[in-house]
Amino acid sequence: MKVKGNVRWQILALIFFATTINYIDRQIIGILKPFIADDLNWNEADYGYIVTAFQIAYAIGLVTTGRFIDKFGTRMGYSWAIVVWSIAGMAHAAARSVFGFAAVRFVLGIGESANFPAAVKAVAEWFPKKERALAAGLFNSGSTVGAILAPVIVTWITISLGWQWAFIITGALGFIWVVFWLGYYRIPEKHPKITPEELQYIHQDTEERNEEKPMKWIELLKYRQTLAICSTRFISDWVWWFFLFWIPDFLSKTHGVNIKEVVLPLIVIYAVSSIGGIGGGWISSDFIKKGKSIDHARKTTILACALLILPVMLVSQMTNLWAAVALISLAAAGHQGWASNIFTIVSDIYPKKAVGSMMGLSGFTGAIGGALSASFVGLLLDTTGSYFLIFMVASSVYLVNWIILKVLIKEIRPLKL
């Protein structure tokens, strides 16, 4: 079916760029960690506590920002979020102590927590079900594009101007995005450039038209689907955070790469992970287009992603840099493919007006898992100096996720309220 109008893809492009900026701002500290640690005398535990401050704020923000976005709308909610995290990102340049960095990371976490609830809600507003997994994979690829761009941009700025300017310049990008977002984003029914054909295409899922009753946060906890999604995020979101915040340091300590030499390995890792995110969304959507059920499409793709991640258990034993990079790349791709589908499952199951709240709640549990793991990873590395146990656990949690979904969600379908 040929649809007249492509406003929804233009909206998706804006969401993609917001996610890219989001990840540039959050990843800077991981890239600069060896550099700043030497300058400010951090140990591994100090860094773990700084990461934990971000994760705790991220968790708090996900609970509150999801509900805020549901109540006040994607347009204004997204705008305020990126203003807050941009100011916090720039404020890193003024921090000089562990407490100072923890404080600005906390504010950054509050602002950045709104990105995915807002993005998934916008996708639910602008895309029919059969395109949502692909749309989620495309905007979520902004996280890996941001992760690819960050080492290039940050390294150049740091070498040229100093690490403080890396925070200031990248933090300012968000203000440019807000201008475009406020000027262009509207819900489909109120967008001046949408065609009748595209509006009808977006609303082709007729069963959703009457699912506009708002859901309170406490109501979400009544459903086993909520338990399943939140459990999977709790036990596996930390793996992606670990890749973002510790992989540059891991490569530096185990393979001797410096801030310039780490750029290419990081580009490879996040380029491959971007392919995984888009591929995971595409495979799931393609299953549906070929007549498979949503349940089959999502769960089968998640199983494939879990199997892709398993070999990362061997990475701490690799003596060759590029062998280690290859295993980490596959794991990062598997995680992003899983993320594209778990995000989409939320919009498959919950009414549109509850999507932001459910993304916030599930993200909250994921961030709590990340906060606990960050301090644990820091203390474990200070104690043992070994990454073996960390990669072993990371390799197995996605198969556990698949089992949880199979057991607790017998069939992925809209909730009947």
JOKA-V503875 format. One record per backbone hydrogen bond with DSSP energy under -0.5 kcal/mol. NH is the residue of the N-H (numbers start at 1). CO is the residue of the C=O. If there is no record, write none. Layout:
((NH CO) (NH CO))
This chain:
((3 1) (5 3) (9 6) (10 6) (11 7) (12 8) (13 9) (14 10) (15 11) (16 12) (17 13) (18 14) (19 15) (20 16) (21 17) (22 18) (23 19) (24 20) (25 21) (26 22) (27 23) (28 24) (30 27) (31 27) (32 28) (33 29) (36 32) (37 33) (38 34) (39 35) (40 36) (41 37) (42 37) (47 43) (48 44) (49 45) (50 46) (51 47) (52 48) (53 49) (54 50) (55 51) (56 52) (57 53) (58 54) (59 55) (60 56) (61 57) (62 58) (63 59) (64 60) (65 61) (66 62) (67 63) (68 64) (69 65) (70 66) (71 67) (72 68) (73 69) (77 73) (78 74) (79 75) (80 76) (81 77) (82 78) (83 79) (84 80) (85 81) (86 82) (87 83) (88 84) (89 85) (90 86) (91 87) (92 88) (92 89) (93 90) (94 91) (95 92) (101 97) (102 98) (103 99) (104 100) (105 101) (106 102) (107 103) (108 104) (109 105) (110 106) (111 107) (112 108) (113 109) (114 111) (115 112) (117 113) (118 114) (119 115) (120 116) (121 117) (122 118) (123 119) (124 120) (125 121) (126 122) (127 123) (131 128) (132 128) (132 129) (133 129) (135 131) (136 132) (137 133) (138 134) (139 135) (140 136) (141 137) (142 139) (143 140) (144 140) (145 141) (146 142) (147 143) (148 144) (149 145) (150 146) (151 147) (152 148) (153 149) (154 150) (155 151) (156 152) (157 153) (158 154) (159 155) (160 156) (161 157) (162 157) (162 158) (165 162) (166 162) (167 163) (168 164) (169 165) (170 166) (171 167) (172 168) (173 170) (174 171) (175 172) (176 172) (176 173) (177 173) (178 174) (179 175) (180 176) (181 177) (182 178) (183 179) (184 180) (184 181) (185 181) (190 187) (191 187) (191 188) (194 191) (198 4) (199 195) (200 196) (201 197) (202 198) (203 199) (204 201) (206 204) (208 205) (209 206) (211 208) (212 210) (219 216) (220 216) (220 217) (221 217) (221 218) (222 219) (223 220) (226 223) (227 223) (228 224) (229 225) (230 226) (231 227) (232 228) (233 229) (234 230) (235 231) (236 232) (237 233) (239 236) (240 236) (240 237) (241 237) (242 238) (243 239) (244 240) (245 241) (246 242) (247 242) (247 243) (250 246) (251 247) (252 248) (253 249) (254 250) (255 251) (256 252) (257 251) (262 258) (263 260) (265 261) (266 262) (267 263) (268 264) (269 265) (270 266) (271 267) (272 268) (273 269) (274 270) (275 271) (276 272) (277 273) (278 274) (279 275) (280 276) (281 277) (282 278) (283 279) (284 280) (285 281) (286 282) (287 283) (288 284) (289 285) (290 286) (291 288) (292 287) (297 293) (298 294) (299 295) (300 296) (301 297) (302 298) (303 299) (304 300) (305 301) (306 302) (307 303) (308 304) (309 305) (310 306) (312 309) (313 310) (314 311) (315 312) (317 314) (318 315) (324 320) (325 321) (326 322) (327 323) (328 324) (329 325) (330 326) (331 327) (332 328) (333 329) (334 330) (335 331) (336 332) (337 333) (338 334) (339 335) (340 336) (341 337) (342 338) (343 339) (344 340) (345 341) (346 342) (347 343) (348 344) (349 345) (350 346) (353 211) (354 351) (355 351) (355 352) (356 352) (358 354) (359 355) (360 356) (361 357) (362 358) (363 359) (364 360) (365 361) (366 362) (367 363) (368 364) (369 365) (370 366) (371 367) (372 368) (373 369) (374 370) (375 371) (376 372) (377 373) (378 374) (379 375) (380 376) (381 377) (382 378) (383 379) (384 380) (385 380) (385 381) (391 387) (392 388) (393 389) (394 390) (395 391) (396 392) (396 393) (397 393) (399 396) (400 396) (401 397) (402 398) (403 399) (404 400) (405 401) (406 402) (407 403) (408 404) (409 405) (410 408) (413 411) (415 349) (417 415))
